[in-house]
């Protein structure tokens, strides 16, 4: 069984995913990282080919990774918005929504100039995040097998909570 982390950009999917892998010995993959390794910078993909092309690349990556077992997958913030991706992920995995408050996300992302969906808007980062959260949170919650509130906890605390949940699923 794979452990799949979903949630908004800045929720800690990468950091917590790495920590889970360190604590359990599972292999860790970041879907955005896999795409960047194969196709170049995410911001360039968005700029030159558009978001729809990027979403196709995400699905290609998930098709491959979902065939493997005992992984930790940190997904891009929009990956679970596509039903096909969720179907693939759930064939051999459980999805955990890392829920973070708007304050936490805004604080973490205020100095990050690498997020294409935050760069293409005339809104403030906080307002753009609020809009994305309103659109995405109900979807994250509906696809998730579990929800973890990450605010006020260290990555290690969140990772240990997820590991305990995953162990219970495997029993």
Secondary structure, DSSP 4 states (H G I P E B T S, - for coil): -EEEEE-STTSSHHHHHHHHHHHH--EEEEHHHHHHHHH--HHHHHHHH-HHHHHHHHHHHHHHHTTSSSEEEE--TTGGGSHHHHHHHHHSEEEEEEE--HHHHHHHHTT----HHHHS-SS-HHHHHHHHHHHHHHHHHHH-SEEEE-TTS-HHHHHHHHHHHHHHHH-
